Amino acid sequence: MSIDLTSQLKKSFSPEILDIINMAGEIARDCGFPLYMVGGVVRDIMLGRRNLDLDLVVEGDAIQLATLLSKTSRGKILVYPQFGTAKFRCPHITLDFATARSETYSQPGALPTVSPGSIEQDLLRRDFSINAMAIALDIDHLGELIDPCGGERDLNDAVIRVLHGQSFIDDATRILRGIRYEQRLDFHIEPITQGLMMRDAAMLATMSGARIRRELELIFDENKPEKPLKRAEELGVITYIFPLLRVNDGVLSKLQGDRHRGLPVPHAVCFSLLAHGLSQDDGDAFVKRLKFNKEISRAVKDTIKLVEQLSFFHDPLAPSDVYERLRDYSNHAILTCALLSESKIAIDHLYLYLDRLQNVKTILDGEALKQMGVPPGQVLGEALWELLRVRLDGKVETRQEEEAWMSLWIRDHALGG
């Protein structure tokens, strides 16, 4: 007997979203295109969890259906003909349309070769049973659950189950995804699936750095990222992301948030926390492996260097000394070291720089100093730095005080006419 999820659909979405979904279903019926909601949103509807990542699959022409919906609803679409997909947008609503497809893999870690298929074939290509369900949206079958892989049973049993024994060989990033789902949902990975994860963890080394990085970023975005990372370490997965990477309880505790500001930890800081114990050469290799952008690359490399100098900040320091030591490091590296440090004095120094010192500017600029008699070149640079130093240390505050201090400095250095 088929399961009807119509009432759960109505409970899960606003009237505005339901109107658009019903409109898409009517257009799909008129076109003869069976239409389905698929993937994680189906799982979360059945679990009563909020999820507005609305993925729709069409047994037919997804781009045609999205185009007709945009004309009927005055929404806008972005079309990706090479993938047979389209993104529909109207205020507060985004729907991703894709043509149902089947997949084959030419070799482990390669992107799949796709061809049009049925909804069952589309679901069978997915990662885990709980993500391999669909809800019919065309009006004649609205709310009907399509569940070829036993996803409803596994939801009820709180199980993460892979669809076939070759799955992690085809795409090893599914290992990280499965761990993330397990920890987010408080489920458990069933024994055969866990055995396959451990057997095939080495296949992560075949994946592109960009894909591994994206899976780690998704872990960092979880409410408790430390849980899937710890689980990945327990399963022996982390070493295949990068051989020298280690995850310990100390690092994991820092991923829970910026304890100074009550903010989530930026991705650049998360990666820097993982890499902080590496040597500079190994840090360079880590950056290269995961194909970081310039911002994250700098954060990781700066963190490794700054960690070695943290002892300098354990003693009382003038603000200008703190500024001088930190001004060439990225803010992400400084924040990482603030999270890592166990010294209250050091932590205070690092946050002082982040919160105030880096934004301090002198009122007098280079032109003003030249008019006072400071010659251009190296001497001007020295004068500007000394003026900033006294301002950082609170010895001058107003323009008049800066001018008076600068006049004395010029006199002491026998400058001016």
N, C-alpha and C positions, 0 to 999 in steps of 0.2 A: 504494500500500500504506500502511495507517495505521500510525502510530508508536505503540508501547506504552511508556508511561513508568511502569509499575507499579513497577519496581525502583527508579527514581529517587525516586518517592514514598516508598517504604519507607526509603530512605537519608536523606531530607530531614527526617523528622519522628520524634518520639519515639513509642514504643508507645501512650502515652496519647492523643496527638493522632490517630494512625492509627485507634485504636479508635473515637473519636468520628466521624471521617470515614467509616469503614466503616458505623457505625450510621446516619449521615445518608444514606448511599448505599442502605442496605437500606430505610429508610423511604421514600426517593424512589422506589425501584422499586415498592414496595407502593402508593404513591399514583399511580403513572403519571406522575411528574414527572422528566424528565431533569435531572440535577444535574451541575454543572461547577465546577471550580476555575478561576479566571480571573485575568488581569492580571499584575501584577508578580511575584507569587509563582510563576507558571508560568515566566516568564522566568528567575527566579533558580534554580528547581529545575533547569532545563536547563543553567544556567551553573555549578551546584554551589555557589551562594551561599546563605547562611542568610537566610530571610525568613519571619517568623511573622505577617505581615499576610494573613490567610486570607480571601479574598473568594470567596464561592460564589454562583453564579447558577443559578436554577431556571427551567426552562420549565414554569411552573405557579405555584402560590401559595407564595411564599417564606415568608410569615408562617405559613401552615398547617404547612409543613414544619419551620420552626424551633420552632413550638409543640409539635409531636409529638416532636421530638428532645428538647426540654426535659423533657417528661413521661417519656420513656423513660430519659434519662440523669440526671435530677434536676438538670439545669443551670437557669440563669435566662435569661430573654430580656427585651430591651427592644424594643418594637414601634413602628414608624413607619408607620401605615396610609396616610398621605398620600403616602408614597414607595414603598409596597409593599416595605419592607425590615424586617429584624429583626436584632438583635445577640444572639448566643447566648454565654453565659459559663458556664464551670465552672472549677474551680481550674486555673490556668496555661494556659487555652485560651480563645481568643475567635474566633468565627466570625461573619463578616458575610454575611447572606443577602440577596439581591436577586432580584426577578423580572426575567427577561430582557426587554429593552426595545429599542425603536428610538427615535431622536431626530430632531427637526427644529428648526431655528433660525429664529425670526421675523425677526431682524435681527442683524448682527454684534455680538458681545459680550453678547447677551442669553442668559439661561438657557434651556436647551432645553425644548421641549415633548416629553413622553415618552408612549409607548404600549407595551403589551405586544408582545413580538416573540419571534423565535427566537434561539438562541444565536449563529447567524451574524450576524443583525442587531445583536445586542448587541456582538459583537466589531468589527463594521464601524463602530461609532460611536466607537471609541476613538482614542487619539492617534497611536501609532506601531505599526508592525508587530510589534515585539518585545513589545509589551504587548497584542496582539490575538490571543492564543492561549488555549486552554482545555484542561483535562484532564477527561475524563469521570469521574465518581465513582459513578454508579449501578452497582450490582454487575455487571450484565450487560455493561457497556462499560468497566469500571474501567481507568484508565490510558491510554485512547485519546486522542491529541492531535487537537484541532480547530484548524486553522491556515489560515483562508481568505485571509490577507493575506501569506503568505510570511515569517512571523516566524522560523521555524526557519532558513531560508536566511540571513536578515539577522543572526541571532545568530551563525551560523557565519562570516559575512563581517565581523562587528563593525561593523554599519551601523545608524544611526538613520535610519529612513525613514518619512515621513508617509504617511497612508493615501490622501489625495486633495488636490487643489489648492486646495480651499476651506477646509481644516482650520483654518488659522491665522486666517482671516477669521471663521469660526464661533467660535473661542475662541483668542484671542491668547496666553493664558497657556501654551498648549502650546509656544510658542517657548522660554520659560524652562525648561519641563519637559524639552524635548528637549536643551537645552544641559546641563542638570543630569545627564541620563542619559549623554550623551556623555562627560562628564568623569568621572563616577563609574565607568563601566564601561571607560574607556579605549577607546571606540569612536570612529567618525568619522561626522559628519552627511553623508549622501550629497549629491552636488552639487545635484540638483533640489530636495531638501528645504531645503538651505541657501539656495538662491536664493529659495524661497518665504518663508523666515524673514525675509530681508532686504527682500523686496518688501512683506511684510505687517507689519513691525515697528511701523509707525505705528499699527496696530490696537490696540497695547497701551494707547494713550491712551483707547480706548473702554471699557476694562475698569474695573470698580470698584476703588477703592483697596484695599478689603479683600482682593480676590482677588489683586491684585499683591503686597500685603504677605505673604500666605500663601505664595506661590511663593518670595519672597525668604527667608522664614523657613526653608523647606525647603532652600534653597541653603545658608543659614547652618548647618543641621544636618548637612551633608555633612562627611566627614572632612577634606576640603580645599576649603573654600568659596571660597577665592581662585581656584581653577581655573575653575569655571563663571562667576564674575563677570568674570574677565579675558576669557574667551571671549565673554561677552555684550558687553563693551566693544569687542572686536575686530569683532564683527558689527554694531556700531552700534545695539545694542538698548537700552543703558542710558539714552540720552538720551530715549527714549520712555516710560521709567518716570517720569522727572522731568527736564525740559529742562536744568537746571543741574547735574545730578548727573554727577560724573566719578569714574572709578575708575582710580587709578594704582598703580604697583608698591609705593609706600610704604604706602598704605592696605591693599593686599592682603596684605602681609606681616604686618600686625597682626591679621588675621583668623584666623591659624593657632593662636591660643590666648594665654591670659594667661601671659606669660613669667615672671611673678613667682610665680604659684601653680601653674603647670602645669595650668590648668583651661580648658575650652572658653569661648569668649566668649559672654556672654548676648546674646539678640536685641537688647535695648535698646542695648547697646554696639556691636553690628554696625551698626545703623542710624545711630548717632551717629558712628561712624567714616566712614560714607559721606557724612554731612551736615556734617562739622565745618568745611568750608571755605565754607559758605554764609553769606550775610548773615543777620541776624536776621529780616528780612522774608521772605527766601527760605526760611529754616528754618521759619517759620510756614506758608508755603505747602506745603512738603514734608510737614509734619505733617498738614495738612488733606488733601492728596492721598491719602496712604496710610492715613488714618483710624486713626491710632495711638490706643492707650489712654492713660490719664493717665500711666502709668509711662514708656512710651517717649516720649511727647510731652515730658515734663519732661526726660528724659535728652538728647534731641536739642537742645532749646532751651538747657538749661544748658551743654551741651558747647560750643555756638557762643559763648556768653558767656565761658566759662572759658578757651577757647583763646586769647582775646585778652589774658588776664591771666597766661599761663604764664610770661612773663619774670620776673614777681615771684618765682617759686619757684626761679630759677636761682642765687640767693645763699643763703648760710647763714642760717637763720631759727630763732628760738625755737619750740618746739612750739606754744606758745599763739598765735603769729602765724600759723602754718600752720592751726591749728584755726579761728581767727577768719576767715581768708580763705575757708575751704572749707565751713564748717558749713551754709551755706544752699544748697549744691549737692547734687544727687543723687549717690549713690555710683556709679551707672552713668556719669555725666558725668566724675567724678573718675577712674574706671578708664579711660575712653576717653582722657582727657588723659595718663594715665600711659603708656598704650600708644603714644600719638602722640609724646610728648616724646623728644627726643634728648639731653636734659641729665640726667646721672646724679643730680645734686643735686636737680633738680625731681622726678624719678621717685621718689627716696627720700622726699622730703617728701610726695608724694601717697599713696604706699603706707603711710607712717607714719600718716597720717590714717585710711586705710581699715582698717589692721590694728590700730591701738591708740587713737589720739587720740579718735575718734568715740565710743568706749565709756567714756571716762574720766568719772567722776562724783564729785562731792564727797560726803564722808560727812555733813557738816552740811547740812541742808535749810533752806528758808525759815523754818519754824517755829522751828528751833533758833537761827537768827540773830535772829529777833524776840525770843526769850527772852533773848538776850545784849544786846538794846538797840537793834537796827537797826529803824527804823520801816518800816512797809509802804509799797509804792509804788515810785517810781523809785529811791530810795536802796537799797532792798532788792535790786532787780534788779542795780544796780551792784555791790553787795557780793557777791552770788552769782557774778557774772561774774569779779570780781577774785580770789575764792577759787578758782574753777575755773582761772583763769589760772595761779596759783602751783602748783596741783596738776598741771596739764599740764606745767609746766616742772620738776617734780620737787622743788620747794622744800618741800612738805609731803607727808606720807604717811599719818600716823596721825590719829585723831580728836583726840588731845591737841595735835598740831602744828597742825591746822586751827583749833582753839579758841584756841591761843596767837597764831597769826597774825591771826585775826579780832579778838581783843582789841586788838591793836596798831592794826589798821585802824580800829576803832571809836574808839579814843583819838585817833588822828591826825585823824579827821574830826569830833571833838568831838560824838560821838553817845552815847546812853545816859544813864542817870540819875546 
